[in-house]
């Protein structure tokens, strides 16, 4: 795992506590990196994951939208009537 501490220094114990925090917060996701930015008494954490976030996309008339609300009523009905296919998970 790649750890970057920006804006100061931090003990290994403290870094390990932030990693544990991330593992508890993001159960089921593999953390591959962490940026810890020290800003006075505060820290900002940015976790990087091995798995990419997947956002569902809907295809409509050769363009993609990420939410059904962007489509007109006829297209929304068309999607509601479509046959769904399962997603295969890779191991």
N, C-alpha and C positions, 0 to 999 in steps of 0.2 A: 504494500500500500504506500502510495506517495503522499507525504505530509509536508505542507508548506506553512511555516509560521512567518507571518508578515507583520512588521512594525514592532518587533521586540523579541524576547526570548521566553521560553516556556519549558518547564520541567517535563521529563518523560512521563511521570505519573499524571500530570495534568492533561497532557495530550491523550494518554490512554483513557482518561475519564471522558474526554470529548468523543473519542471513538466509540466507547461503550454507550454514550448517550445516543449517537447516531444509529448504532445497531438496534437499540431499543425503539427508537422512533421510526426507523425504516425496516421493520421486520420483513424478512423474505427477500430483501434486496442486498446485493453484494456491493459493499463500499470498496472502491478501488483507489480513492484519493480524498484528501481533505485539505482545504485551505482554511487556516485560522488567521484572521486579521485582528490584531490587537489595536484597540482604539481607546487609550486611557484605561479606565476601569472596565471597559466593555470588550467583548470579542464578537466577531461575526464569523459564522461557520458556513462553509460551502462544501457540501458533500458531492462527490462524483461516484457514479455507479457503473458497474460492469454492464448491467442491462440497460438498454435505452428505454426511455419512457415511450410507450406506444399510445398515440392519440388516434382514436377512430376517425376515419375519413369516409365521407359518403361521395360516391361518384354520381354526378348528374349532368347529362348532356355534355360530356367531355370536359368537365371542370370539377374540381374537388372543393367540398365545403366541410368544415369541422363541426357544424351544428345544423340540425334540421330546421331551425327557426329561420335560416337564411333562404329556405326554399319556399316557393308558393304552395298553395293548398293542394294543387293537382300533383305536384312532385312529392309532397309529403304523403299523400294517399298512395301514390305509386310505390314508394318505399315501404309503406305499411303492408301492402299486399304482396311484396316480393318474398320469395322463398329464401330462407337464411341457410347458410352453410356453416358448419363448425370450423373452428380455427385449430389447426394442429400445432401443438407445442413441441419445440425442439428440446432435446435433452443434452 
